[in-house]
Amino acid sequence: MSATTTIYVNTRPVEVTERKIGYDELIALAYPGEAVTPDMTFTITYSRGADGHGSGSLTVGAEVPVKKGMVFDVYRTIRS
């Protein structure tokens, strides 16, 4: 059984088992059950990360090592 780590996505605590987490996984955690459409763009920032990855942003295809208590903010913009 894998150990879990608590992170925070848009202020909600989430248990993850991965050692790294990526852009697509964070969108799915922030907006569960919602389909991503071509008119949506996302901005993902994080803080309280592991050594060398304390804070920053993620872009499409990027991932970052997970650390207990890490905070992720996932913002969605829809073009009209």
N, C-alpha and C positions, 0 to 999 in steps of 0.2 A: 504494500500500500504506500502511495506517495504522500509525503508530508504536504500540508497546505500552508499557504502564506496569505495573510489578509492584506489586501490593497484597497484603495478607495477610488471609485470611479464616479465622478460627478457627485461627490460627498457620500455615496453609498458604499458600505463595506462589502467586499467581494472576496471569496475564497478561491485561490487559484493553485494549481499543482505544477504549472510550468515554471521553469527557471528563467525563461525569457518570455516577454509578451510583445505582440506586434500590433501594428496599426489596425488591421482588420479585426483582430480579436477584441481590441478595446472598443471599436465601434459597435460590435455585437453585444458587448457587456453594457455599454451606455444606452443603447436603443434596442433592447431585446425584442425579437419577433418582428421588427420593422424591416421592410425591404429597402435596400439602398438603391436609389435610382440615379441616372446620369446627371440629373439637375441638382444633386446634392454634393456639397463639398464639406470636408471636415477639417477642423484644426484640433490637434491633440497636443497638450502640454503636460509636463509632469514635474514633480518635485519630490524631495526626500528620497532620491535614488541612491543606488550603490556607489562605491568609490569610483570617481571618474565620470559618473553619470548622474550627478546630484540633481540637476534640473535641465530642462530643455524641451524640445518639441520632436514629435515623430511625423514623418512623411510616409507616403504610400510605400509599402514594402519594408519599412524600417521596424526594428524591434529593439528592446532595451532589457537589461537584466532586471529581474523582479527582486524587490527588497520589502520586508515586512514594514507596513505603514506607509508605503509609497502612495502618492496622490496623483491621480490622473484627471484632467479636465478635458472633456470631449465636447466640442462645440460643432453644431450642425448648421449649415446655411443652405437654404433652398433658393435657387434662381427662379424668378417668376417670368 
